Amino acid sequence: MEILLDTANIEQIKKYMQLYNITGVTTNPTIISREQEKDFWKLTTTIREIVGDKQLHVQVTSDNWEEMLEEAEAIQIRLGKDTYIKIPAVEQGICAMKHIKEDGGRVTATAIYTPQQAMLAASVGADYVAPYYNRMNNLNVDSKKAIGDIVNLFRQHNKHTKILGASFKNTQQIMDVLMVGGEAVTVSGDLLTTMVKNAVIDFAVDGFIKDWKSVYGDKKLYEL
């Protein structure tokens, strides 16, 4: 089970990597633009320095395979050969993925809405496919079933491509991906916090603290 952080915010990356066992960080042009940092390489290099040898996924912005390859090369030179190149699973993208994998690079196929996209990405050796759970739901697609179909498809054909669930609006969607066999999810920091914080949990924890203080006051275990 792999949990990645879907953000380019430096403070959030520092915070959540300290709190949780984060596998890495995923970004895309929209996430990058939210930071309003004009120096793209300064931002992504800082992220690379924070995550160290953990995963970093960075997306190309071109719409033809030749330029995608040029962008991929620039990403690898600046951020390391082990950086995952995120490429939309469209025709030009599949072609770019094929060349990057032939050259020994790492690829994450993104913007996955259908099992057939995932199949084509896996056929050229993509390391991850990233189905957009909530966006699929918005198109009246049964996201849980579609991702389960991808899991079964990869198993039947002995594909080692991993499923990296993305585009979540609530924690149940995250759990759906993992429960049907998805190996990884990329989520916002806010959703990670939501998974362990709500009124019922807080009430239980507050009760433990109140009962302890009724006997031991403000002393901690190490002070006894």
C-alpha positions as CSV (number, residue, x, y, z in Angstrom):
1,M,0.0,0.0,0.0
2,E,1.5,3.3,-1.1
3,I,0.3,6.8,0.0
4,L,1.4,9.7,-2.0
5,L,0.8,13.4,-1.4
6,D,-0.9,15.3,-4.2
7,T,0.4,18.8,-3.9
8,A,3.2,21.2,-4.7
9,N,2.9,23.2,-1.5
10,I,6.2,23.2,0.2
11,E,4.9,23.6,3.7
12,Q,2.3,20.9,3.3
13,I,4.9,18.5,1.9
14,K,7.1,19.1,4.9
15,K,4.2,18.7,7.3
16,Y,2.7,15.5,6.0
17,M,6.0,13.8,5.3
18,Q,6.8,14.2,9.0
19,L,3.4,12.9,10.1
20,Y,3.0,10.0,7.8
21,N,4.9,7.3,5.9
22,I,4.5,9.1,2.5
23,T,5.8,7.2,-0.5
24,G,6.3,10.4,-2.5
25,V,4.7,13.5,-4.1
26,T,2.6,13.9,-7.3
27,T,2.2,17.1,-9.1
28,N,0.5,18.3,-12.3
29,P,0.3,21.7,-14.1
30,T,-2.8,22.7,-12.2
31,I,-1.3,21.9,-8.8
32,I,1.9,23.7,-9.8
33,S,0.0,26.8,-10.9
34,R,-1.7,27.1,-7.5
35,E,1.6,27.9,-5.9
36,Q,2.0,31.0,-8.1
37,E,5.8,30.4,-8.3
38,K,7.1,31.7,-11.6
39,D,10.3,29.7,-11.4
40,F,9.1,26.1,-12.1
41,W,12.5,24.5,-11.6
42,K,13.1,26.3,-8.3
43,L,9.8,24.9,-7.0
44,T,10.3,21.4,-8.3
45,T,13.9,21.2,-7.2
46,T,12.9,22.3,-3.7
47,I,10.3,19.5,-3.7
48,R,13.0,17.0,-4.8
49,E,15.3,18.2,-2.0
50,I,12.5,17.6,0.6
51,V,11.4,14.1,-0.7
52,G,15.0,12.9,-1.2
53,D,15.0,9.4,-2.7
54,K,11.2,9.1,-2.4
55,Q,9.1,9.3,-5.5
56,L,8.4,12.5,-7.4
57,H,5.9,12.6,-10.2
58,V,6.1,15.6,-12.6
59,Q,3.8,16.0,-15.6
60,V,4.6,17.2,-19.1
61,T,2.6,20.0,-20.7
62,S,3.0,19.4,-24.4
63,D,0.4,17.7,-26.7
64,N,2.7,15.9,-29.1
65,W,5.0,13.0,-28.4
66,E,8.2,14.6,-29.6
67,E,7.9,17.6,-27.3
68,M,6.8,15.4,-24.5
69,L,10.1,13.6,-24.8
70,E,12.0,16.8,-24.8
71,E,10.1,17.8,-21.6
72,A,10.8,14.4,-20.1
73,E,14.5,14.8,-20.8
74,A,14.5,18.2,-19.1
75,I,12.7,16.8,-16.0
76,Q,15.2,13.9,-15.8
77,I,18.2,16.2,-16.1
78,R,17.0,18.7,-13.5
79,L,15.2,16.4,-11.0
80,G,16.9,13.0,-11.6
81,K,16.5,10.0,-13.9
82,D,14.3,8.3,-11.3
83,T,11.6,11.0,-11.5
84,Y,8.3,9.6,-12.7
85,I,7.2,11.4,-15.9
86,K,3.4,11.9,-15.8
87,I,1.9,11.7,-19.3
88,P,-1.8,11.8,-20.2
89,A,-3.0,8.5,-21.6
90,V,-4.0,9.8,-25.0
91,E,-2.6,8.6,-28.4
92,Q,0.4,11.0,-28.4
93,G,1.0,10.3,-24.8
94,I,1.1,6.5,-25.3
95,C,3.7,7.0,-28.0
96,A,5.8,9.2,-25.6
97,M,5.5,6.6,-22.8
98,K,6.8,3.9,-25.1
99,H,9.9,5.8,-26.0
100,I,10.6,6.8,-22.4
101,K,10.3,3.2,-21.2
102,E,12.5,2.0,-24.0
103,D,15.1,4.5,-22.7
104,G,14.8,3.2,-19.1
105,G,12.7,6.0,-17.7
106,R,9.8,5.9,-15.3
107,V,6.3,6.7,-16.4
108,T,3.0,7.5,-14.7
109,A,0.0,7.4,-17.1
110,T,-2.4,10.0,-16.0
111,A,-5.9,11.2,-16.9
112,I,-7.2,7.6,-16.9
113,Y,-11.0,7.4,-17.3
114,T,-11.3,3.9,-18.8
115,P,-9.9,0.5,-18.5
116,Q,-8.8,0.6,-22.2
117,Q,-6.6,3.6,-21.5
118,A,-5.0,1.7,-18.6
119,M,-4.5,-1.3,-20.9
120,L,-2.7,0.7,-23.6
121,A,-0.5,2.4,-21.0
122,A,0.4,-0.9,-19.4
123,S,1.1,-2.4,-22.8
124,V,4.0,0.0,-23.3
125,G,5.3,-0.5,-19.8
126,A,3.9,2.4,-17.7
127,D,4.9,2.0,-14.1
128,Y,1.7,3.5,-12.8
129,V,-1.7,4.3,-14.2
130,A,-3.7,7.1,-12.4
131,P,-7.5,6.7,-12.7
132,Y,-9.4,9.8,-11.8
133,Y,-12.0,8.4,-9.3
134,N,-14.2,11.4,-8.7
135,R,-14.1,12.7,-12.2
136,M,-15.1,9.3,-13.5
137,N,-18.1,9.4,-11.1
138,N,-19.0,12.8,-12.4
139,L,-19.3,11.2,-15.9
140,N,-21.7,8.6,-14.5
141,V,-18.9,5.9,-14.5
142,D,-18.9,3.4,-11.7
143,S,-15.4,4.2,-10.6
144,K,-15.0,1.4,-8.1
145,K,-16.0,-1.2,-10.7
146,A,-13.8,0.3,-13.4
147,I,-10.7,0.3,-11.2
148,G,-11.5,-3.3,-10.1
149,D,-11.7,-4.2,-13.8
150,I,-8.2,-2.7,-14.3
151,V,-6.9,-4.7,-11.4
152,N,-8.3,-7.9,-12.8
153,L,-7.0,-7.0,-16.3
154,F,-3.5,-6.5,-15.1
155,R,-3.5,-9.7,-13.1
156,Q,-4.9,-11.8,-16.0
157,H,-2.2,-10.5,-18.3
158,N,0.6,-10.5,-15.7
159,K,1.2,-6.7,-16.0
160,H,3.3,-5.2,-13.3
161,T,1.9,-1.7,-13.8
162,K,0.5,-0.3,-10.5
163,I,-2.8,1.5,-10.0
164,L,-2.4,5.0,-8.5
165,G,-5.8,6.2,-7.6
166,A,-6.3,10.0,-7.9
167,S,-8.9,12.7,-7.9
168,F,-10.7,12.1,-4.6
169,K,-13.3,14.2,-2.9
170,N,-13.8,12.0,0.2
171,T,-12.1,9.3,2.2
172,Q,-14.5,6.6,1.1
173,Q,-13.3,7.0,-2.5
174,I,-9.8,6.5,-1.3
175,M,-10.7,3.3,0.5
176,D,-12.6,2.0,-2.5
177,V,-9.5,2.1,-4.6
178,L,-7.5,0.2,-2.0
179,M,-10.2,-2.3,-1.3
180,V,-10.5,-3.4,-4.9
181,G,-6.8,-4.0,-5.2
182,G,-5.3,-0.6,-6.2
183,E,-1.7,-0.5,-5.0
184,A,-1.4,3.3,-4.4
185,V,-3.4,6.5,-3.9
186,T,-2.4,10.1,-4.2
187,V,-4.4,12.4,-1.9
188,S,-4.4,15.9,-0.5
189,G,-3.1,16.6,3.0
190,D,-6.6,17.7,4.0
191,L,-8.1,14.3,3.2
192,L,-5.3,12.6,5.1
193,T,-6.2,14.6,8.1
194,T,-9.9,13.8,7.7
195,M,-9.1,10.1,7.8
196,V,-8.0,10.3,11.4
197,K,-9.9,13.3,12.7
198,N,-13.7,13.7,13.4
199,A,-15.9,14.5,16.3
200,V,-16.4,10.9,17.4
201,I,-12.7,10.2,17.4
202,D,-11.9,13.4,19.2
203,F,-14.6,12.6,21.8
204,A,-13.0,9.2,22.6
205,V,-9.5,10.6,22.9
206,D,-10.7,13.5,25.1
207,G,-12.4,10.9,27.3
208,F,-9.1,9.0,27.8
209,I,-7.3,12.2,28.8
210,K,-10.1,13.3,31.2
211,D,-10.0,9.9,32.9
212,W,-6.2,9.9,33.2
213,K,-6.3,13.4,34.7
214,S,-8.9,12.4,37.3
215,V,-6.3,10.2,38.9
216,Y,-2.9,11.5,37.9
217,G,-3.6,15.2,37.2
218,D,-1.3,16.7,34.5
219,K,1.5,14.3,35.0
220,K,2.7,12.3,32.0
221,L,3.7,8.6,32.1
222,Y,7.4,9.5,32.0
223,E,6.9,11.8,35.0
224,L,5.6,9.0,37.3
